[in-house]
Amino acid sequence: MSYEYSDEIIKHVDKIYDNMEGKNEGIMTIAFGCDKNYIRVLGTSVSTVLEHNDNVAIYVFLDDISDNDHERLTRTFALRGGHKGIVHTLLC
């Protein structure tokens, strides 16, 4: 990953936090970064966080994953999250 690419991700995260200012009281915010080699671990980690916590905002930065894996993760997170939290997936 190049430094320019990393800078773009940081700018994106900063924009997310700017938009959340004042809206995230009582919400636990967590960020994950993952590529195709850790899809299963990511799925387990996010599912566990959602299962055991309320009011969670999770941001997942995904690099080098297939459309099929992205779709499966999105479905899994939607099923696990329900009313307890929200998961944003960002393809890098």
Order of alpha helices (4+ residues) and beta strands (2+ residues): alpha-beta-alpha-beta-alpha-beta
